[in-house]
Amino acid sequence: MLIVPDIQDVYTPLETDVIVQLSECRQHLELLLESIPTMFQTSKTAESCFGAAVKAAYLAMKMLPSVGIGALSSREAEGRTNISAGEKEAHKLLQPADKIFKTMAIEFAEYQVCVDVFVTAQTYVDISSLSVIPRTTGGQVYYYYPFSAVSDPAKLYNDLRWNITRPQGFEAVMRVRCSQGIQVQDYSGNFCKRIPTDIDLPGIDCDKCILVTLKHDDKLQDGSECAFQCALLYTTVYGQRRIRVTNLSLPCTNMLSNLFCSADLDTQFSCFLKQVSSSGQLILPEALKLLPLYTLALTKSTGLRNDGRIDDRSFWINYVSSFSTPLAIPLVYPRMFAIHNLNSMDGDEFVLPPIIPLSSEHVRDDGIYLLENGEDALIYFGSSVDSSILQQLFGFTSVVDIPTQSSYDGIMSACLVSLYFHK
């Protein structure tokens, strides 16, 4: 551990040996991590030097001197309650405070440095500005508010573990090509774009999604085919340089009904989630019959509600920008399971019960239900739940014995981790 007190002009004291091999230094690293809580337990400093810390990490990997730090203020005080739906100032708070983090992020991306940010906050921290660097470098923001030392460590640990161990690649460059008549109009997601045709991804993982918007630039003949190719050049975690090429060929048609019959509802909604906009007349073919329901749920989401905290809205907007399609629907239209009967087995594996529609007619007084969206979860206990089921699942025999929120969060975390692992 090296301490550099100058946060205005950050530098690395050593040109080498700042980044070390885990296999060679694991014991010392574990000792350091165990010591950090006691080292700073008497500190009364509440300010954050996020810009300096990120810059120091970048310099440690780049091993070149540099300058320039951005300090953030509590902008939420200017519109603390996000007063009304017509409040224009509130929308300004969803944008970065200044350009310094964007400049830093582009510099990081140039040297293939991917940044993930874990925010354990009790107050406003300006997620709008902090998220610029992860979003530009292919990283991700993890947000825990209000952070609780009792209930949140399990989620923080699981997020950190998955962030490190999930399938991922580094130093990636991606390009999408189309056949004549169609061209790429725009890309959306977490990446850096320095030239019109390619996007740079210092980090790319299995949870990220890149949205590609296409447009016609010539007439397409009925009965012909359009071809698409996505080429991703990246480095594996084992240091191997690879290229992954995905090809797709689709038939062209001049019949609108054929187009709608083949529509992909989840992908369409994922696009709406990332780029919410007004539309004209809504056509409801069978493939898109749930689109109004999902859209209604989207309007009630954290990012679009004007009565929410600025940091919460900023985190949500940043979070969904690279969200994969399979996770997009549950985020706004949660999944509900009846967990009072978890006896289903598939060999040696437990099988989750089927998803139940979000309607009161599917909820019984003698049931227990889990409602989750991939991030948060609620457990509902009916007033007439059998005591033997309560004892088997949670260790108490009556609904009145259900622990309070603070002590029950630990049980919730354990249940969720178990369900996700089984799934």
N, C-alpha and C positions, 0 to 999 in steps of 0.2 A: 504494500500500500504506500503510495506516494501522495503527499498532501501539497497542493498548489493553492495558496490562499488568494492569489491574484485572479479574480473572476472577470476583470475587465480586459486583460490581455493574457489569455490562457496559452500555456505552452506545455510541452512535455519535457520533464527534467532529463530524461534519458532518451537517446536516439534509438536504442535497442533494448531488448529484454522487458519492454512494457507489456507486450503480448507474449504469453508463455504457453507451452504445451501442457494440456491438462494432465496427460499421463505422467509427466515428470514432476508436476507441482500440485497434484491433487490434495495431498495431506496438508500442505501449507495453505492452500486455498480454503479448505474446509475449516481450518483453524481461524482464518481471517473472518470468514462468514459467521462463525460462532461468536467471535469477539466483537463484531460491529455493534450489536445491540447494547452491550455494556459500555463500549467506548463512548457512546453518545447519549446515554440514558439521562444524563444531567443537563444536556443542552437545552437552552430556552429559545433558540433561534427558530422563528417560524417562517422566515422568508425562504423563497426557492430560487436557486441559480440554475434553472433548467438549461438555459442557453449555454452557459459555461460548461455544464456537465456533458452535454451532447457534443459540444465542440472538442472537449478534452478526449472523449471516446473516439471521435473521428481522427484527431491528431495522433492518437496512439496507434491507430491502424494505418494511417497514411504516412506517419513518420516524417512529416514536413511541417515547419513552423507556419503559423497563420494568425490572423487577428479578426476581431469583430464579434460582439456578443449582443443579443437583444434582451432587454429587460421588459417584463410585462407588468401592467398595473391592473387593478381591479376594475375593469371596464363595466362590470355588471352594475356597479353603483350608479352608472348613468341611466340605466333602465332596469333597476333591480327586479321589479315584478313583471317585466315584459307586459306593460300595462294593458294594451288592447289589441284586437285583431288588426286594427288599422294603424298600429304604431310602427312607423317606418324605421325609427331609431333602433328598435329591437332587431330588425333584420341586419343592420350594420354590425351588430355584436356577433352575428353568426359568421362574419368574415374575419380573416386574420387582422391583427392590430396594425402591422406594417409588413414590409417586404423582406425584412432581414432573414426571417426563417425560410422563406422561399429561396432566397439566394444561397443560404447555407445548404438547403436540401438539394439543390441542383449541383452544388459542389460535391456533396456527399455521393450523389448518384454517379457523378463522373468518375469517382474513385471506387465505385461498386460497394459502398457502405450502406447497408440496410439498417434502419432504426425501428425498433419496437419500443413503445412507451407504456409503462405500467403506472397508472395514476391512482394512488390511495389517498383520497382527499376528504376533508371535512368542510371545506369552503370552496368558493369560486376560484378556478385556476386558469381560466381562458383556454378551454379545449380547442376553440376555433383556431387559435394561433399555434398551440402545441401540436396539433394534428397535421400541420403542413409538412413537417419533416417525414413522419411515417408514411403519409399518403404519397409523397413524391418519390420515396426510396423503396416502395414495395412493402413497407412494414405495416404495423397495425397498432391502434391505441386500445389498451385495456383500461376500463374505467370502473372504479369501485367507489360509489358515493351513496350515502356517507359510509366511509370505511369503518368496519367494526372488527376489533381484534378478537372478538368472540366467534362471530359467524363467518367472516370473509376469508380467513387464512386457507380453508379447504379449497375454495374456489380459486384463490390466487395461486395456490400450489398447483392445482390441476391445469390452470391456464398456462402457467410457466412451463410445466412439464410437457404439455402438448405443443407449445410453441417451439420447444427445443427438439422434440423427437418426431414431429410430424413429417411426412414426405415433403421435401422441398428442394429447390435448386437455387443457384446463385449466379451472379454476373450474366444475366439473361438479356437477350435481345429478341423481340418478337415482331413479325410482320405478317399481315393478312393480304393475300392477293386474290383478285377476282377475274373472271373471264370477261370478255368484251360485253359491254352493255351495262355493267355494274362497277361501281368503284367505292372504296372506303371513304366515308365522309368524316367519321370521328371515332375516337377511342374514349372509353370511360373506365375508371378504375384507379388503382394505386400504382403509379408508374411515373417515370420522367420521360418527356418527349422533347427531344432536341432537334430532330429532323422530321419532316412531314410523314414519311413512309414507315418509320420504325418507332417502337417504344422500348425504353430501357427499364429493366427490372433488376435492380441490385439483389432483390430477393423475390422469389415466387414460390408459393406453397399450395397445398391441396385445398385450402379453404378460400383461396382468392378466385375472383372471376373478373375477366376483362370483357366489357361490353363494346361491341363493334357495331357502329351505325353505318348502313349501306344506303346508297342512292342510285337511281337509274341515271345513266348519262347517254343511253341509246335505246332504241326499241328492241324488245325481246320477242323472238318469234315463238308462236304457240307450237308446242310439241318439241321444241329444242331443249337443251339443258344448259344450266349455268353452273360453273365450277368455282369452288372456293378452296383456298389453301392457307393454312395457318402454319408458319414455321417458327419454332422456338429454339434458339441456340442458348444453351445454359451449361453450367458446371454442377455436377452432382456433389453430394456431401462427401464423396470419396475422392474428389478432385478430378473426375473424368469429364472431359468436354464432350457434350453430346448435342445432337440436333433432333428435335421431335417434329415430325411433319404430319399434319392432319389434313386429309383431303375430303371434300364433300361435293357431290354432284346432285343437283335438284332439277326436276322437270319444270318447264315454264308453262303457264296456262293463261288464257284470256278470260276464263270464267271465274268470277269473284267467289262463287259458292265453293269451288274446289279449293281456293285459297283458305277460306275460313274453316272448311272441314278439316284441313290439315294444320290448323293453328295450334301452337304449343302454349297452353294457358300459363304454365309456370314461368316460362321464359318471357312471355308478354308482361306478366305482372312484375317480374324481376326488373324489366326495363322501366316500368312505371315507378317502381320503388326507388330507382336510382335517378330518374329524371321525371319528377312529378310535373305534369302540365295539364292544361284543360284540353278537352277534345270536343269534337262535334257530335253528330248523331251516333248513338251506341247501337251497333248491330250485335245480336245475341245468337250466334250459331251454337250448336251443341258443345263444341270444343271450348267455348268461352262463356258458358252459362254461369260459372261462378265468379266471373270477373267483377260484376257489380258488388258482390259480397266482399271480395278481397279489397276492392277500391274503398268501400265504406269503412272497412277495418283500417285501411291505410290512413284515412282522414283523421282517425282517432289516435294515431300513433304519436309517440313522443316528439318526433321531429317536426310534425305539422301542427302541433297544439301551441297556441299563442300564450297559454297560461303556465307554461313550463319554465324551468330554469334554463338559462342560456347555455350553461355547460352541458346539461342533459341533452338539449336539442342539438348542440354542436357535435357531441359525441355520436348521437344517433345518425346524423347526416354523414359524418365521416365513416361510421361503422358500416353502413349499407353500401357505400360507394364501391366496395370490392366484394360484396357479399355473393356467395355462390347461389345459384338458382334453387337447389334443393332446400336451402335454409331460409330463403326469402319468405315463403308462404307462412311457415310457423311463426316467424317473427311478428307478423301483424295479425295472423289468425291462428292462435295457439292450438296445440294438440291437447286433447283431453282423454285420459284413460281411466277406466274403472279399475282400481287397484285392490278392491276387496276380494278379488279372486285371482291370485297370482300362482295358481297351481299348474298352469300350462307348461309343458316341458317338450323340448325337441332333443331327444337323446339326453345328454347331460346338461343342456343349456335351458335356462328359463326363457320363455317367449313372452314378449310384451303383449298385453291384450289389444284388441283392435281400437282404433281411434274413434271416439264418439263425437257426433255433431255438437256444436256449442249451442244447445237448446235445453231449457229447463225440463222438457218432457223426457229427456234422457237421463235425468238425475233423480235418484230415489233417496228416500229418507234413511234407508238402511245401507247405503253405499258409502264408499270412500273414493274420492276422485282426485287425480293428479292433473293439474293444468300447467303446461310448460311451453315456452317458446324458444328453447335452445339457450336462453340466457337466464331467465328467472322462472320460478315455479311457485305454485300455490297448491296446498292440499286442503280439500274440502271434506269435512266429516258430516254425514247426515245425522240427524238428531236421534235416530233409532238404530245406530250401528251395533251389530252383535259384539258383545264383550270379548268373546273368544277371538274374533278377528283382530280387534284392537290389541289384545295381548300378544297375539302371534306376530303382528307387524311392527308394533311400536312399544310394547312392554307395559301398557297401562290398560285398564279394563273398563273405563268409563270416559265418555266425552268430556265430562266436567274435570277429568284429571289431565286433560291436554295441557302440556307445558305452555308458559308464556312465550312471546315472540323471541326474546333474547336467548332463552335456553332451548327453544325448539329449532332454531336455525341450524344447529349442529346436526340434528336428526334429519332435517331437510336435505342438507348437503350430502350426508351419507347415502340417503335414499336416491338422490339424483345421480350421484357418481355410480352407484350400483346399477341403476336403470340404464344409463348411457353405456356402461361397459358391456352389459348384457345385449344391448341393441347392436 
